[in-house]
Amino acid sequence: MSTLHVLSHSPFTDTRLDSCLRICGAEDAILLCGDGAYGLQNAALQGKGVKVFVLAEDSQARNLPLPDWADSVDYPGFVQLCVDYDKVNTWL
Amino acid sequence: MSKSLLVISRQAPWSGPSAREALDIVLAGGAFDLPIGLLFMDDGVFQLASDQNARAVQQKDLGANLQALELFGIDDVFACNHSLEVRGLNAPASAQGLGSDAIAHLLDRYDQVITL
């Protein structure tokens, strides 16, 4: 069973990303949106082997370069991810 | 067969409504006999600390709600070992301690997850 973890808080002021990475399964993926997009600047995500997506408009709004270990999705892509994974865990 | 639900409670008890609301979701699910689990992690493990005094901050005690879990048939109550350790808390009697890998597998066991 795969889980899509949705994170919308900056990892620099908050522990959600750290906790998420600790319990992330091999088939899981992380979608960064809102201030969660700042996760692209966070070394913690790099080299973890977990799939990372970012909502395009949020990374563009913040002028965050897209690293080669992350993929950009638009809103229809976001919806498709929610369908593709068995469940969605939003870290409210 | 109803879908199973895991509620992850990760907020401290007196900082806002999240802790109580997570418990309410679980108790409501239990009342309807849904297959439901509860995991305390991050600051959520502070809810399990003993001898808290909610009245000192003009709040209602969460302890009664925690004790009601068993009454409502909620047996799957877990706590994140890492979160307990870094906060200097002992493993509580009311929850089963789990390591990070075990939690990853726990998520796999449920159809849906709500994190508050």
N, CA and C atoms of all chains as a GROMACS GRO file, in nm:
protein
  624
    1MET      N    1   0.085  -0.120   0.000
    1MET     CA    2   0.000   0.000   0.000
    1MET      C    3   0.088   0.125   0.000
    2SER      N    4   0.057   0.215  -0.092
    2SER     CA    5   0.137   0.337  -0.103
    2SER      C    6   0.062   0.457  -0.048
    3THR      N    7   0.136   0.548   0.008
    3THR     CA    8   0.076   0.669   0.065
    3THR      C    9   0.139   0.793   0.002
    4LEU      N   10   0.055   0.889  -0.033
    4LEU     CA   11   0.103   1.020  -0.077
    4LEU      C   12   0.095   1.114   0.044
    5HIS      N   13   0.212   1.160   0.090
    5HIS     CA   14   0.216   1.252   0.205
    5HIS      C   15   0.215   1.396   0.153
    6VAL      N   16   0.117   1.474   0.197
    6VAL     CA   17   0.105   1.613   0.151
    6VAL      C   18   0.151   1.706   0.263
    7LEU      N   19   0.253   1.787   0.232
    7LEU     CA   20   0.310   1.877   0.333
    7LEU      C   21   0.297   2.021   0.287
    8SER      N   22   0.240   2.106   0.372
    8SER     CA   23   0.219   2.246   0.332
    8SER      C   24   0.283   2.346   0.429
    9HIS      N   25   0.370   2.295   0.519
    9HIS     CA   26   0.438   2.383   0.615
    9HIS      C   27   0.588   2.386   0.585
   10SER      N   28   0.651   2.501   0.604
   10SER     CA   29   0.795   2.512   0.580
   10SER      C   30   0.872   2.418   0.672
   11PRO      N   31   0.964   2.338   0.618
   11PRO     CA   32   1.041   2.247   0.702
   11PRO      C   33   1.143   2.318   0.790
   12PHE      N   34   1.160   2.449   0.769
   12PHE     CA   35   1.259   2.522   0.848
   12PHE      C   36   1.201   2.576   0.979
   13THR      N   37   1.067   2.570   0.991
   13THR     CA   38   1.007   2.618   1.116
   13THR      C   39   0.925   2.509   1.183
   14ASP      N   40   0.931   2.389   1.132
   14ASP     CA   41   0.831   2.290   1.169
   14ASP      C   42   0.890   2.150   1.152
   15THR      N   43   0.842   2.054   1.230
   15THR     CA   44   0.900   1.920   1.229
   15THR      C   45   0.826   1.820   1.141
   16ARG      N   46   0.722   1.867   1.070
   16ARG     CA   47   0.641   1.771   0.992
   16ARG      C   48   0.724   1.691   0.892
   17LEU      N   49   0.812   1.759   0.819
   17LEU     CA   50   0.890   1.689   0.717
   17LEU      C   51   0.981   1.583   0.780
   18ASP      N   52   1.048   1.621   0.890
   18ASP     CA   53   1.136   1.525   0.959
   18ASP      C   54   1.057   1.400   1.001
   19SER      N   55   0.941   1.423   1.062
   19SER     CA   56   0.860   1.310   1.110
   19SER      C   57   0.811   1.227   0.993
   20CYS      N   58   0.771   1.295   0.887
   20CYS     CA   59   0.721   1.226   0.768
   20CYS      C   60   0.830   1.136   0.710
   21LEU      N   61   0.952   1.190   0.699
   21LEU     CA   62   1.061   1.111   0.642
   21LEU      C   63   1.093   0.990   0.730
   22ARG      N   64   1.075   1.007   0.860
   22ARG     CA   65   1.106   0.898   0.952
   22ARG      C   66   1.012   0.778   0.930
   23ILE      N   67   0.887   0.806   0.894
   23ILE     CA   68   0.790   0.696   0.883
   23ILE      C   69   0.750   0.667   0.738
   24CYS      N   70   0.822   0.728   0.644
   24CYS     CA   71   0.789   0.711   0.503
   24CYS      C   72   0.820   0.569   0.456
   25GLY      N   73   0.726   0.505   0.391
   25GLY     CA   74   0.747   0.371   0.338
   25GLY      C   75   0.818   0.375   0.204
   26ALA      N   76   0.866   0.260   0.158
   26ALA     CA   77   0.945   0.252   0.034
   26ALA      C   78   0.864   0.295  -0.088
   27GLU      N   79   0.733   0.273  -0.084
   27GLU     CA   80   0.650   0.306  -0.201
   27GLU      C   81   0.580   0.440  -0.188
   28ASP      N   82   0.608   0.512  -0.080
   28ASP     CA   83   0.540   0.639  -0.056
   28ASP      C   84   0.603   0.752  -0.137
   29ALA      N   85   0.530   0.861  -0.147
   29ALA     CA   86   0.582   0.982  -0.210
   29ALA      C   87   0.540   1.103  -0.128
   30ILE      N   88   0.613   1.213  -0.148
   30ILE     CA   89   0.582   1.337  -0.076
   30ILE      C   90   0.544   1.444  -0.178
   31LEU      N   91   0.434   1.513  -0.153
   31LEU     CA   92   0.396   1.626  -0.236
   31LEU      C   93   0.410   1.753  -0.153
   32LEU      N   94   0.492   1.846  -0.201
   32LEU     CA   95   0.513   1.972  -0.132
   32LEU      C   96   0.422   2.078  -0.192
   33CYS      N   97   0.347   2.150  -0.108
   33CYS     CA   98   0.268   2.262  -0.157
   33CYS      C   99   0.271   2.373  -0.054
   34GLY      N  100   0.223   2.491  -0.092
   34GLY     CA  101   0.230   2.606  -0.002
   34GLY      C  102   0.374   2.628   0.043
   35ASP      N  103   0.392   2.666   0.171
   35ASP     CA  104   0.528   2.685   0.223
   35ASP      C  105   0.605   2.553   0.231
   36GLY      N  106   0.534   2.442   0.218
   36GLY     CA  107   0.601   2.314   0.211
   36GLY      C  108   0.699   2.307   0.095
   37ALA      N  109   0.674   2.391  -0.009
   37ALA     CA  110   0.762   2.395  -0.126
   37ALA      C  111   0.906   2.432  -0.088
   38TYR      N  112   0.921   2.504   0.024
   38TYR     CA  113   1.058   2.538   0.070
   38TYR      C  114   1.138   2.412   0.102
   39GLY      N  115   1.069   2.298   0.111
   39GLY     CA  116   1.137   2.170   0.130
   39GLY      C  117   1.237   2.140   0.019
   40LEU      N  118   1.217   2.204  -0.099
   40LEU     CA  119   1.312   2.185  -0.210
   40LEU      C  120   1.451   2.236  -0.172
   41GLN      N  121   1.456   2.331  -0.078
   41GLN     CA  122   1.583   2.391  -0.034
   41GLN      C  123   1.642   2.315   0.085
   42ASN      N  124   1.572   2.211   0.128
   42ASN     CA  125   1.611   2.142   0.251
   42ASN      C  126   1.688   2.014   0.219
   43ALA      N  127   1.810   2.007   0.271
   43ALA     CA  128   1.896   1.893   0.242
   43ALA      C  129   1.836   1.761   0.289
   44ALA      N  130   1.744   1.768   0.387
   44ALA     CA  131   1.687   1.645   0.444
   44ALA      C  132   1.620   1.558   0.339
   45LEU      N  133   1.565   1.621   0.235
   45LEU     CA  134   1.491   1.545   0.134
   45LEU      C  135   1.582   1.479   0.031
   46GLN      N  136   1.701   1.534   0.017
   46GLN     CA  137   1.793   1.487  -0.086
   46GLN      C  138   1.849   1.348  -0.052
   47GLY      N  139   1.853   1.263  -0.150
   47GLY     CA  140   1.919   1.134  -0.132
   47GLY      C  141   1.845   1.039  -0.039
   48LYS      N  142   1.718   1.071  -0.008
   48LYS     CA  143   1.640   0.983   0.079
   48LYS      C  144   1.580   0.868  -0.002
   49GLY      N  145   1.578   0.884  -0.134
   49GLY     CA  146   1.521   0.779  -0.218
   49GLY      C  147   1.370   0.785  -0.227
   50VAL      N  148   1.309   0.878  -0.154
   50VAL     CA  149   1.164   0.890  -0.160
   50VAL      C  150   1.128   0.985  -0.275
   51LYS      N  151   1.020   0.952  -0.346
   51LYS     CA  152   0.978   1.035  -0.458
   51LYS      C  153   0.923   1.168  -0.407
   52VAL      N  154   0.965   1.277  -0.469
   52VAL     CA  155   0.921   1.409  -0.424
   52VAL      C  156   0.854   1.484  -0.539
   53PHE      N  157   0.734   1.537  -0.511
   53PHE     CA  158   0.664   1.623  -0.608
   53PHE      C  159   0.644   1.759  -0.544
   54VAL      N  160   0.637   1.861  -0.629
   54VAL     CA  161   0.607   1.994  -0.578
   54VAL      C  162   0.499   2.055  -0.667
   55LEU      N  163   0.407   2.128  -0.604
   55LEU     CA  164   0.302   2.195  -0.681
   55LEU      C  165   0.367   2.314  -0.753
   56ALA      N  166   0.358   2.312  -0.887
   56ALA     CA  167   0.433   2.407  -0.971
   56ALA      C  168   0.410   2.552  -0.931
   57GLU      N  169   0.282   2.589  -0.909
   57GLU     CA  170   0.256   2.731  -0.883
   57GLU      C  171   0.320   2.777  -0.752
   58ASP      N  172   0.332   2.686  -0.657
   58ASP     CA  173   0.392   2.726  -0.529
   58ASP      C  174   0.544   2.740  -0.538
   59SER      N  175   0.608   2.654  -0.618
   59SER     CA  176   0.753   2.669  -0.635
   59SER      C  177   0.784   2.790  -0.723
   60GLN      N  178   0.696   2.814  -0.823
   60GLN     CA  179   0.717   2.930  -0.910
   60GLN      C  180   0.697   3.060  -0.832
   61ALA      N  181   0.592   3.064  -0.750
   61ALA     CA  182   0.565   3.186  -0.672
   61ALA      C  183   0.683   3.222  -0.583
   62ARG      N  184   0.753   3.118  -0.534
   62ARG     CA  185   0.865   3.139  -0.442
   62ARG      C  186   1.000   3.140  -0.514
   63ASN      N  187   0.996   3.131  -0.649
   63ASN     CA  188   1.117   3.127  -0.731
   63ASN      C  189   1.216   3.021  -0.680
   64LEU      N  190   1.165   2.901  -0.657
   64LEU     CA  191   1.250   2.792  -0.610
   64LEU      C  192   1.292   2.706  -0.729
   65PRO      N  193   1.424   2.692  -0.751
   65PRO     CA  194   1.468   2.606  -0.862
   65PRO      C  195   1.428   2.461  -0.835
   66LEU      N  196   1.392   2.390  -0.943
   66LEU     CA  197   1.350   2.250  -0.928
   66LEU      C  198   1.472   2.159  -0.932
   67PRO      N  199   1.505   2.094  -0.821
   67PRO     CA  200   1.621   2.005  -0.821
   67PRO      C  201   1.592   1.878  -0.903
   68ASP      N  202   1.697   1.806  -0.943
   68ASP     CA  203   1.674   1.689  -1.029
   68ASP      C  204   1.608   1.573  -0.954
   69TRP      N  205   1.602   1.582  -0.819
   69TRP     CA  206   1.539   1.474  -0.742
   69TRP      C  207   1.391   1.501  -0.716
   70ALA      N  208   1.337   1.608  -0.774
   70ALA     CA  209   1.195   1.638  -0.754
   70ALA      C  210   1.125   1.657  -0.889
   71ASP      N  211   0.994   1.632  -0.890
   71ASP     CA  212   0.913   1.654  -1.010
   71ASP      C  213   0.807   1.759  -0.980
   72SER      N  214   0.778   1.839  -1.082
   72SER     CA  215   0.679   1.945  -1.068
   72SER      C  216   0.544   1.898  -1.121
   73VAL      N  217   0.436   1.928  -1.049
   73VAL     CA  218   0.302   1.892  -1.098
   73VAL      C  219   0.210   2.014  -1.090
   74ASP      N  220   0.113   2.021  -1.183
   74ASP     CA  221   0.010   2.124  -1.174
   74ASP      C  222  -0.109   2.064  -1.097
   75TYR      N  223  -0.218   2.141  -1.088
   75TYR     CA  224  -0.333   2.090  -1.010
   75TYR      C  225  -0.392   1.961  -1.065
   76PRO      N  226  -0.412   1.951  -1.199
   76PRO     CA  227  -0.460   1.821  -1.250
   76PRO      C  228  -0.362   1.707  -1.215
   77GLY      N  229  -0.230   1.739  -1.216
   77GLY     CA  230  -0.130   1.639  -1.179
   77GLY      C  231  -0.143   1.600  -1.033
   78PHE      N  232  -0.174   1.697  -0.948
   78PHE     CA  233  -0.197   1.675  -0.804
   78PHE      C  234  -0.313   1.576  -0.788
   79VAL      N  235  -0.422   1.601  -0.861
   79VAL     CA  236  -0.540   1.513  -0.852
   79VAL      C  237  -0.502   1.372  -0.898
   80GLN      N  238  -0.425   1.365  -1.009
   80GLN     CA  239  -0.385   1.234  -1.062
   80GLN      C  240  -0.303   1.158  -0.957
   81LEU      N  241  -0.213   1.228  -0.887
   81LEU     CA  242  -0.132   1.163  -0.782
   81LEU      C  243  -0.222   1.106  -0.672
   82CYS      N  244  -0.324   1.185  -0.634
   82CYS     CA  245  -0.416   1.140  -0.529
   82CYS      C  246  -0.486   1.011  -0.572
   83VAL      N  247  -0.510   0.997  -0.702
   83VAL     CA  248  -0.575   0.877  -0.753
   83VAL      C  249  -0.474   0.762  -0.761
   84ASP      N  250  -0.352   0.794  -0.802
   84ASP     CA  251  -0.251   0.690  -0.824
   84ASP      C  252  -0.206   0.621  -0.694
   85TYR      N  253  -0.203   0.697  -0.583
   85TYR     CA  254  -0.159   0.637  -0.458
   85TYR      C  255  -0.279   0.582  -0.383
   86ASP      N  256  -0.255   0.477  -0.303
   86ASP     CA  257  -0.366   0.411  -0.234
   86ASP      C  258  -0.438   0.505  -0.139
   87LYS      N  259  -0.361   0.590  -0.072
   87LYS     CA  260  -0.423   0.687   0.019
   87LYS      C  261  -0.340   0.813   0.029
   88VAL      N  262  -0.405   0.917   0.080
   88VAL     CA  263  -0.339   1.047   0.095
   88VAL      C  264  -0.334   1.081   0.243
   89ASN      N  265  -0.216   1.116   0.291
   89ASN     CA  266  -0.201   1.159   0.430
   89ASN      C  267  -0.158   1.305   0.431
   90THR      N  268  -0.252   1.391   0.465
   90THR     CA  269  -0.223   1.534   0.470
   90THR      C  270  -0.178   1.572   0.610
   91TRP      N  271  -0.057   1.625   0.620
   91TRP     CA  272  -0.002   1.662   0.752
   91TRP      C  273  -0.054   1.799   0.792
   92LEU      N  274  -0.178   1.802   0.844
   92LEU     CA  275  -0.243   1.929   0.881
   92LEU      C  276  -0.171   1.996   0.996
   93MET      N  277  -1.759  -0.442   0.419
   93MET     CA  278  -1.656  -0.410   0.521
   93MET      C  279  -1.623  -0.262   0.515
   94SER      N  280  -1.632  -0.195   0.629
   94SER     CA  281  -1.599  -0.052   0.630
   94SER      C  282  -1.450  -0.032   0.613
   95LYS      N  283  -1.414   0.084   0.561
   95LYS     CA  284  -1.273   0.116   0.543
   95LYS      C  285  -1.210   0.142   0.679
   96SER      N  286  -1.085   0.096   0.694
   96SER     CA  287  -1.017   0.119   0.820
   96SER      C  288  -0.950   0.256   0.819
   97LEU      N  289  -0.940   0.314   0.937
   97LEU     CA  290  -0.889   0.450   0.949
   97LEU      C  291  -0.784   0.459   1.060
   98LEU      N  292  -0.671   0.522   1.026
   98LEU     CA  293  -0.569   0.551   1.127
   98LEU      C  294  -0.567   0.701   1.152
   99VAL      N  295  -0.583   0.739   1.279
   99VAL     CA  296  -0.574   0.881   1.316
   99VAL      C  297  -0.438   0.903   1.381
  100ILE      N  298  -0.361   0.998   1.326
  100ILE     CA  299  -0.232   1.033   1.385
  100ILE      C  300  -0.247   1.165   1.458
  101SER      N  301  -0.227   1.162   1.589
  101SER     CA  302  -0.243   1.282   1.672
  101SER      C  303  -0.105   1.333   1.709
  102ARG      N  304  -0.068   1.453   1.659
  102ARG     CA  305   0.069   1.499   1.681
  102ARG      C  306   0.078   1.639   1.742
  103GLN      N  307  -0.031   1.680   1.809
  103GLN     CA  308  -0.030   1.810   1.876
  103GLN      C  309  -0.035   1.791   2.028
  104ALA      N  310   0.034   1.881   2.098
  104ALA     CA  311   0.034   1.877   2.244
  104ALA      C  312  -0.108   1.902   2.296
  105PRO      N  313  -0.138   1.854   2.418
  105PRO     CA  314  -0.277   1.855   2.465
  105PRO      C  315  -0.341   1.992   2.484
  106TRP      N  316  -0.267   2.094   2.528
  106TRP     CA  317  -0.334   2.220   2.567
  106TRP      C  318  -0.302   2.336   2.472
  107SER      N  319  -0.246   2.307   2.356
  107SER     CA  320  -0.206   2.416   2.267
  107SER      C  321  -0.318   2.456   2.170
  108GLY      N  322  -0.421   2.376   2.161
  108GLY     CA  323  -0.531   2.407   2.068
  108GLY      C  324  -0.629   2.292   2.067
  109PRO      N  325  -0.725   2.296   1.976
  109PRO     CA  326  -0.830   2.194   1.977
  109PRO      C  327  -0.790   2.060   1.912
  110SER      N  328  -0.674   2.056   1.846
  110SER     CA  329  -0.641   1.937   1.765
  110SER      C  330  -0.638   1.807   1.843
  111ALA      N  331  -0.580   1.810   1.962
  111ALA     CA  332  -0.567   1.687   2.041
  111ALA      C  333  -0.704   1.629   2.073
  112ARG      N  334  -0.792   1.718   2.121
  112ARG     CA  335  -0.928   1.674   2.157
  112ARG      C  336  -1.004   1.626   2.033
  113GLU      N  337  -0.986   1.698   1.923
  113GLU     CA  338  -1.060   1.663   1.801
  113GLU      C  339  -1.016   1.528   1.746
  114ALA      N  340  -0.885   1.500   1.753
  114ALA     CA  341  -0.836   1.369   1.707
  114ALA      C  342  -0.900   1.258   1.791
  115LEU      N  343  -0.904   1.280   1.923
  115LEU     CA  344  -0.967   1.180   2.011
  115LEU      C  345  -1.115   1.165   1.980
  116ASP      N  346  -1.183   1.278   1.953
  116ASP     CA  347  -1.326   1.273   1.922
  116ASP      C  348  -1.353   1.192   1.796
  117ILE      N  349  -1.265   1.210   1.695
  117ILE     CA  350  -1.281   1.134   1.571
  117ILE      C  351  -1.273   0.984   1.601
  118VAL      N  352  -1.172   0.948   1.682
  118VAL     CA  353  -1.150   0.807   1.712
  118VAL      C  354  -1.268   0.750   1.791
  119LEU      N  355  -1.314   0.826   1.890
  119LEU     CA  356  -1.426   0.777   1.973
  119LEU      C  357  -1.554   0.766   1.889
  120ALA      N  358  -1.577   0.863   1.801
  120ALA     CA  359  -1.695   0.856   1.714
  120ALA      C  360  -1.686   0.733   1.624
  121GLY      N  361  -1.567   0.710   1.569
  121GLY     CA  362  -1.546   0.592   1.484
  121GLY      C  363  -1.570   0.464   1.562
  122GLY      N  364  -1.522   0.462   1.686
  122GLY     CA  365  -1.540   0.345   1.771
  122GLY      C  366  -1.687   0.319   1.800
  123ALA      N  367  -1.762   0.428   1.821
  123ALA     CA  368  -1.905   0.416   1.850
  123ALA      C  369  -1.980   0.352   1.734
  124PHE      N  370  -1.927   0.372   1.612
  124PHE     CA  371  -1.989   0.313   1.493
  124PHE      C  372  -1.920   0.184   1.451
  125ASP      N  373  -1.838   0.130   1.540
  125ASP     CA  374  -1.768   0.003   1.515
  125ASP      C  375  -1.679   0.006   1.391
  126LEU      N  376  -1.624   0.122   1.358
  126LEU     CA  377  -1.530   0.127   1.245
  126LEU      C  378  -1.396   0.069   1.290
  127PRO      N  379  -1.326  -0.001   1.199
  127PRO     CA  380  -1.191  -0.045   1.233
  127PRO      C  381  -1.100   0.078   1.237
  128ILE      N  382  -1.057   0.115   1.356
  128ILE     CA  383  -0.989   0.244   1.372
  128ILE      C  384  -0.867   0.229   1.462
  129GLY      N  385  -0.762   0.301   1.427
  129GLY     CA  386  -0.640   0.300   1.508
  129GLY      C  387  -0.601   0.442   1.543
  130LEU      N  388  -0.523   0.456   1.651
  130LEU     CA  389  -0.479   0.589   1.695
  130LEU      C  390  -0.330   0.583   1.723
  131LEU      N  391  -0.257   0.675   1.661
  131LEU     CA  392  -0.112   0.682   1.683
  131LEU      C  393  -0.076   0.820   1.737
  132PHE      N  394  -0.007   0.820   1.852
  132PHE     CA  395   0.044   0.946   1.905
  132PHE      C  396   0.187   0.963   1.858
  133MET      N  397   0.216   1.076   1.794
  133MET     CA  398   0.355   1.102   1.759
  133MET      C  399   0.386   1.251   1.771
  134ASP      N  400   0.516   1.283   1.764
  134ASP     CA  401   0.563   1.421   1.787
  134ASP      C  402   0.507   1.471   1.921
  135ASP      N  403   0.463   1.598   1.927
  135ASP     CA  404   0.415   1.651   2.056
  135ASP      C  405   0.288   1.581   2.104
  136GLY      N  406   0.225   1.506   2.017
  136GLY     CA  407   0.105   1.431   2.056
  136GLY      C  408   0.130   1.335   2.172
  137VAL      N  409   0.254   1.288   2.186
  137VAL     CA  410   0.283   1.193   2.295
  137VAL      C  411   0.270   1.261   2.432
  138PHE      N  412   0.277   1.396   2.435
  138PHE     CA  413   0.257   1.467   2.563
  138PHE      C  414   0.117   1.444   2.618
  139GLN      N  415   0.022   1.407   2.532
  139GLN     CA  416  -0.114   1.377   2.579
  139GLN      C  417  -0.114   1.257   2.673
  140LEU      N  418  -0.011   1.172   2.660
  140LEU     CA  419  -0.007   1.048   2.737
  140LEU      C  420   0.062   1.065   2.872
  141ALA      N  421   0.121   1.182   2.895
  141ALA     CA  422   0.190   1.205   3.022
  141ALA      C  423   0.091   1.194   3.138
  142SER      N  424   0.136   1.136   3.249
  142SER     CA  425   0.044   1.113   3.361
  142SER      C  426   0.031   1.238   3.448
  143ASP      N  427  -0.074   1.239   3.530
  143ASP     CA  428  -0.098   1.342   3.630
  143ASP      C  429  -0.095   1.485   3.576
  144GLN      N  430  -0.157   1.507   3.462
  144GLN     CA  431  -0.167   1.643   3.411
  144GLN      C  432  -0.284   1.713   3.480
  145ASN      N  433  -0.276   1.846   3.484
  145ASN     CA  434  -0.380   1.922   3.552
  145ASN      C  435  -0.442   2.024   3.456
  146ALA      N  436  -0.543   1.979   3.384
  146ALA     CA  437  -0.603   2.062   3.280
  146ALA      C  438  -0.670   2.186   3.339
  147ARG      N  439  -0.719   2.173   3.461
  147ARG     CA  440  -0.794   2.285   3.520
  147ARG      C  441  -0.706   2.407   3.544
  148ALA      N  442  -0.576   2.382   3.560
  148ALA     CA  443  -0.483   2.493   3.581
  148ALA      C  444  -0.482   2.588   3.461
  149VAL      N  445  -0.518   2.537   3.344
  149VAL     CA  446  -0.526   2.622   3.224
  149VAL      C  447  -0.670   2.630   3.173
  150GLN      N  448  -0.764   2.613   3.267
  150GLN     CA  449  -0.908   2.628   3.237
  150GLN      C  450  -0.952   2.539   3.121
  151GLN      N  451  -0.904   2.415   3.118
  151GLN     CA  452  -0.946   2.323   3.013
  151GLN      C  453  -1.004   2.198   3.076
  152LYS      N  454  -1.075   2.123   2.991
  152LYS     CA  455  -1.129   1.995   3.040
  152LYS      C  456  -1.024   1.886   3.022
  153ASP      N  457  -1.023   1.794   3.117
  153ASP     CA  458  -0.924   1.687   3.117
  153ASP      C  459  -0.943   1.596   2.996
  154LEU      N  460  -0.830   1.562   2.932
  154LEU     CA  461  -0.836   1.467   2.820
  154LEU      C  462  -0.826   1.323   2.869
  155GLY      N  463  -0.784   1.308   2.994
  155GLY     CA  464  -0.761   1.174   3.050
  155GLY      C  465  -0.885   1.087   3.041
  156ALA      N  466  -1.001   1.149   3.067
  156ALA     CA  467  -1.127   1.073   3.063
  156ALA      C  468  -1.152   1.020   2.922
  157ASN      N  469  -1.124   1.105   2.822
  157ASN     CA  470  -1.143   1.063   2.682
  157ASN      C  471  -1.047   0.948   2.647
  158LEU      N  472  -0.923   0.959   2.700
  158LEU     CA  473  -0.824   0.854   2.673
  158LEU      C  474  -0.870   0.722   2.733
  159GLN      N  475  -0.924   0.730   2.856
  159GLN     CA  476  -0.972   0.607   2.921
  159GLN      C  477  -1.092   0.549   2.849
  160ALA      N  478  -1.168   0.636   2.783
  160ALA     CA  479  -1.289   0.590   2.713
  160ALA      C  480  -1.254   0.506   2.589
  161LEU      N  481  -1.131   0.518   2.540
  161LEU     CA  482  -1.093   0.445   2.418
  161LEU      C  483  -1.122   0.296   2.431
  162GLU      N  484  -1.080   0.241   2.544
  162GLU     CA  485  -1.098   0.097   2.567
  162GLU      C  486  -1.247   0.062   2.569
  163LEU      N  487  -1.322   0.151   2.636
  163LEU     CA  488  -1.467   0.133   2.649
  163LEU      C  489  -1.536   0.130   2.512
  164PHE      N  490  -1.480   0.209   2.419
  164PHE     CA  491  -1.538   0.218   2.285
  164PHE      C  492  -1.479   0.112   2.190
  165GLY      N  493  -1.404   0.021   2.246
  165GLY     CA  494  -1.351  -0.089   2.166
  165GLY      C  495  -1.230  -0.053   2.082
  166ILE      N  496  -1.162   0.057   2.117
  166ILE     CA  497  -1.041   0.096   2.043
  166ILE      C  498  -0.921   0.030   2.110
  167ASP      N  499  -0.873  -0.076   2.049
  167ASP     CA  500  -0.759  -0.148   2.108
  167ASP      C  501  -0.627  -0.108   2.043
  168ASP      N  502  -0.636  -0.056   1.921
  168ASP     CA  503  -0.513  -0.024   1.848
  168ASP      C  504  -0.467   0.117   1.878
  169VAL      N  505  -0.404   0.133   1.994
  169VAL     CA  506  -0.351   0.264   2.035
  169VAL      C  507  -0.199   0.253   2.041
  170PHE      N  508  -0.133   0.339   1.965
  170PHE     CA  509   0.012   0.330   1.951
  170PHE      C  510   0.078   0.463   1.984
  171ALA      N  511   0.206   0.454   2.019
  171ALA     CA  512   0.284   0.576   2.041
  171ALA      C  513   0.420   0.559   1.974
  172CYS      N  514   0.470   0.668   1.918
  172CYS     CA  515   0.598   0.666   1.848
  172CYS      C  516   0.713   0.666   1.950
  173ASN      N  517   0.794   0.561   1.949
  173ASN     CA  518   0.904   0.549   2.045
  173ASN      C  519   1.002   0.666   2.035
  174HIS      N  520   1.033   0.705   1.912
  174HIS     CA  521   1.128   0.815   1.891
  174HIS      C  522   1.076   0.944   1.957
  175SER      N  523   0.946   0.973   1.935
  175SER     CA  524   0.887   1.094   1.993
  175SER      C  525   0.890   1.091   2.145
  176LEU      N  526   0.863   0.972   2.202
  176LEU     CA  527   0.867   0.957   2.348
  176LEU      C  528   1.009   0.981   2.400
  177GLU      N  529   1.106   0.918   2.334
  177GLU     CA  530   1.244   0.924   2.379
  177GLU      C  531   1.298   1.067   2.381
  178VAL      N  532   1.280   1.139   2.268
  178VAL     CA  533   1.339   1.273   2.261
  178VAL      C  534   1.271   1.370   2.359
  179ARG      N  535   1.152   1.333   2.408
  179ARG     CA  536   1.082   1.419   2.504
  179ARG      C  537   1.098   1.367   2.647
  180GLY      N  538   1.180   1.266   2.665
  180GLY     CA  539   1.208   1.215   2.799
  180GLY      C  540   1.089   1.150   2.865
  181LEU      N  541   0.998   1.094   2.785
  181LEU     CA  542   0.880   1.028   2.842
  181LEU      C  543   0.898   0.876   2.841
  182ASN      N  544   0.843   0.811   2.942
  182ASN     CA  545   0.844   0.665   2.944
  182ASN      C  546   0.730   0.613   2.859
  183ALA      N  547   0.746   0.490   2.811
  183ALA     CA  548   0.639   0.428   2.734
  183ALA      C  549   0.516   0.415   2.822
  184PRO      N  550   0.402   0.472   2.780
  184PRO     CA  551   0.282   0.468   2.862
  184PRO      C  552   0.216   0.331   2.856
  185ALA      N  553   0.142   0.299   2.962
  185ALA     CA  554   0.074   0.169   2.966
  185ALA      C  555  -0.041   0.164   2.867
  186SER      N  556  -0.096   0.282   2.837
  186SER     CA  557  -0.218   0.287   2.756
  186SER      C  558  -0.193   0.277   2.606
  187ALA      N  559  -0.066   0.279   2.564
  187ALA     CA  560  -0.036   0.274   2.421
  187ALA      C  561   0.083   0.183   2.396
  188GLN      N  562   0.081   0.120   2.279
  188GLN     CA  563   0.191   0.031   2.243
  188GLN      C  564   0.298   0.111   2.169
  189GLY      N  565   0.420   0.108   2.218
  189GLY     CA  566   0.529   0.183   2.156
  189GLY      C  567   0.573   0.119   2.025
  190LEU      N  568   0.597   0.203   1.923
  190LEU     CA  569   0.639   0.153   1.792
  190LEU      C  570   0.760   0.231   1.742
  191GLY      N  571   0.854   0.161   1.679
  191GLY     CA  572   0.967   0.224   1.612
  191GLY      C  573   0.924   0.279   1.477
  192SER      N  574   1.016   0.353   1.412
  192SER     CA  575   0.980   0.420   1.287
  192SER      C  576   0.942   0.322   1.176
  193ASP      N  577   1.017   0.211   1.165
  193ASP     CA  578   0.984   0.112   1.060
  193ASP      C  579   0.847   0.049   1.085
  194ALA      N  580   0.819   0.023   1.212
  194ALA     CA  581   0.690  -0.036   1.246
  194ALA      C  582   0.577   0.060   1.212
  195ILE      N  583   0.601   0.192   1.228
  195ILE     CA  584   0.498   0.291   1.196
  195ILE      C  585   0.474   0.295   1.045
  196ALA      N  586   0.583   0.284   0.966
  196ALA     CA  587   0.567   0.280   0.820
  196ALA      C  588   0.478   0.162   0.780
  197HIS      N  589   0.498   0.048   0.846
  197HIS     CA  590   0.414  -0.069   0.817
  197HIS      C  591   0.271  -0.050   0.869
  198LEU      N  592   0.261   0.022   0.980
  198LEU     CA  593   0.128   0.049   1.038
  198LEU      C  594   0.042   0.128   0.938
  199LEU      N  595   0.103   0.228   0.874
  199LEU     CA  596   0.030   0.308   0.774
  199LEU      C  597  -0.022   0.220   0.661
  200ASP      N  598   0.058   0.120   0.626
  200ASP     CA  599   0.018   0.029   0.517
  200ASP      C  600  -0.108  -0.051   0.552
  201ARG      N  601  -0.127  -0.075   0.682
  201ARG     CA  602  -0.237  -0.162   0.725
  201ARG      C  603  -0.374  -0.094   0.715
  202TYR      N  604  -0.376   0.039   0.707
  202TYR     CA  605  -0.503   0.110   0.709
  202TYR      C  606  -0.539   0.163   0.571
  203ASP      N  607  -0.671   0.173   0.544
  203ASP     CA  608  -0.717   0.224   0.416
  203ASP      C  609  -0.702   0.376   0.408
  204GLN      N  610  -0.724   0.443   0.521
  204GLN     CA  611  -0.719   0.589   0.521
  204GLN      C  612  -0.643   0.640   0.643
  205VAL      N  613  -0.583   0.758   0.626
  205VAL     CA  614  -0.506   0.818   0.736
  205VAL      C  615  -0.549   0.963   0.753
  206ILE      N  616  -0.571   1.004   0.878
  206ILE     CA  617  -0.593   1.146   0.908
  206ILE      C  618  -0.485   1.189   1.006
  207THR      N  619  -0.412   1.293   0.972
  207THR     CA  620  -0.310   1.346   1.063
  207THR      C  621  -0.353   1.483   1.112
  208LEU      N  622  -0.364   1.497   1.244
  208LEU     CA  623  -0.401   1.626   1.302
  208LEU      C  624  -0.288   1.677   1.390
   0.00000   0.00000   0.00000
